[in-house]
Amino acid sequence: MPRPILATVHAAALRHNLDRARRSALDSRVWAVVKANAYGHGIERVFDAFRAADGFALLDLAEAERVRALGWRGPILLLEGVFEPRDLELCSRLDLWHTVHCDAQIDMLAAHKTQVPQRVFLKMNSGMNRLGFTPERFRSAWTRLNALPQVDEISLMTHFSDADGERGIAHQIEVFDRAAQDLPGERTVANSAATLRHPAQTRADWVRPGIVLYGSAPDFPEHDAAHWQLQPAMTLATRLIAVQTLQAGDTIGYGSSFRAEGPLRIGVAAVGYADGYPRHCSTGTPVLVDGVRTRMVGRVSMDMITVDLTPVPDAGFGSEVTLWGRSSAGAVLSIDEVARAGGTVGYELMCAVAPRVPVVLD
């Protein structure tokens, strides 16, 4: 019998979350962002659920090839653009749209020999300070691109640093609008947080939802997934493989980091950091046992964690343990809560599920 851990990707939840993003996007077209192998869910698993999107956005050329191989004939956008000149040949062959965020990429386009001009998205650094041309250089970059026969349509884009927080987006919107004023071309500015929190301010031709498609709140803990009517797209579940009864003063696991204050029943669950469960989670991290909320106790080991069975006295060998997502009883544990307990974000947990964990599509 295989080890009882399993990750389940929920197609109905993916469809629901895409529809939720579209409703918030008003009349904008929607990119389904599937970078990092669809945030760890698997491009092939999410593809059918995301067919209703207007395009797919990602980073990796190999992933773009996979999307085309699945039969997608619509737009595909490379969010970081090309990395070397020969990448442009694949862009031509696969009809990929790509971001241009630096002079080196313009130089590559200028030297590229093609009979079919390419669609590019010129990126402005409006305050994120990662990729993009400064507002002062944005128009000159546009002018260079516009003069190239290798370039067809030029769209305009930027990315927000604080759409999920108190600072907001007004300062970057003002910079982008001023620098791009009167330039032709479609616009895309909104990530997940901006799509949900600032739909009127970010109304444009395209929006780029990522994390919301997979059921995680982009502004947790201010708002949780339920607030935004999002559904968990992944469940990570396992089972109890042992039960121990402790007495007052007994400790658990490496480092004896947890000491029982009195009699305590604990369950040993078949999951650990080698499966992608965050090692930094500690006593108090929420888990569900047979759909009942309880807590992890002690340290995360490579292959096991221990959980407090006080709220579930009937639990025993084989009982279901839900690490995040939806239990078979219907109870939901947000991936954002688990990530917060581990000092990280839901994005990382989704992407970190280990290859040894079987994944199925529901």
Buried (B, 14 or more C-beta within 10 A) or exposed (E): EEBBBBBBBBBEBBBBBBEBBBEBBEEBBBBBBBBBBBBBBBBBBBBEBBBEBBBBBBBBBEBBBBBBEEEBEEBBBBBBBBBEBEBBEBBBEBBBBBBBBBEBBBEBBBEBEEEEBBBBBBBBBBBBEEBBBEBEBBBEBBEBBEEBEBBEEBBBBBBBBBBBEEEBBEBBBEBBEEBBEEBEBBBBBBBBBBBBBBBEBBBBBBBBBBBBBBBBBBBBEEBBBEEBEBBBBBBBBBBBBEBEEBEEEBEBBEEEEBBBEEEBBBBBBBBBBBBBBBBEBBBEBBBBBBBBBBBBBBBBBEBBBBBBBEEBEEBBEEBBBBBBBBBEEEBBBBBBBBBBBBEBBBBBBBBBBEEEBEBEBE
